[in-house]
């Protein structure tokens, strides 16, 4: 009976771990508007206990990203976010790849 409990606990732990292994980060896109100028922005949020964002690639490198001045931090813990400016402002975001110390995570916009 003790072995069965141990096996069951191991299976539950493996299943709960794999649920979080799908993506270490989540992303949201939005526009920061000042007067008549709108700058595309990307918010990257940690979905794991610790993750380091190494780079954010937009549209297969055809748009440039820079860490927003308000969030210079790219070492994140669960729930923290980093924001990135996207250039040029005319960039129509279709695909985002977040490169981290835990792997690369891709997101496509519908």
N, C-alpha and C positions, 0 to 999 in steps of 0.2 A: 504494500500500500504506500509506503514511504517513497519508493522508486517512482510509482505512478504520479504522486504529487510533485516530485522533482521534475519529471518529464513534462507535466502539464504547466508548471511554472516556467520552464524553459521555453516552451512553445508560445505561451502568452507574452513573455518578454521579447522573443524574436518577432512576433507579429506587431507588437507596439513599437518596436524599434524600426521596423521596416516602414511603418506608416509615416515616420518622420524622415526617413531616408530619401523620400521622393524628391524633396527640394529643401536645401538648407536656407533658402531665401525666397521671399515673394516680392513681386514688383507691382508698382502702380505708376501710371503716367498721368500727367496733368500739365496745364499751362500756367506759367507765372506771368501775369499781365501787369504792365506799368504803362499807363497812358494808352498809346496806340501800338505798343510793342508787346508781343507775346513770345515767351521763350519756352520751348518744350522742356519738361522736367521729368526725371525718373526718380521714384522713391524705392529704395531697396531695404526690405525689413528682414531681420534675422528670424528664422523659424527654428533654430537650434540653439543650444546653450552658448556656443561660441563659433564665430565665423569671421574670417578676414577677407574682405573684398579686395581683390587684386586689380581688377579692371571691369569696366562695363562696355560692351561692344554693341553698337546700334546699327541695324541694317547692314550687317556683315562688314562693318568698318567704314561704311560710306558716310556716316555721321560721327562727329567727334563728341566725346563726353568729358566733362571736368567735374570734380567734386565741388558742390556748391559751397560758397564761402561760409554759409551758416552751419554746415556740418562737415568739418574737416576729418572727422573720425571715420575710419573704414574698418576698424576692429570692433565688431559688434557682438553684443550678447542678446539673448532671446528678447524679442520685442523692440529692440533699438532699430533705428533706421538711419540710412545715409541718403543724401539727396545729390543728384547729378544734373548739371545743366547740359543740354544737348545743343550742338551747333552744326550747321547753321539753323537759324530760327525756322527756316522753311522745311526742315527735315520732317518728313511724314513717317513717324515711327511704325514700323511693321514687325520688326524682330529685335529682341534684346537677348544678349547672352551675358550673364554675370559670371565672371571667372573668380573663383574663390580658392582658399587653401583646402577646401573639401571637395573640389571638383567644379565643373562648369555646368551652369543651369540655364536652359534656353526657354524663352517665352515668346509666343507669337500673338500678335494682336488680331482680333477677329475682324 
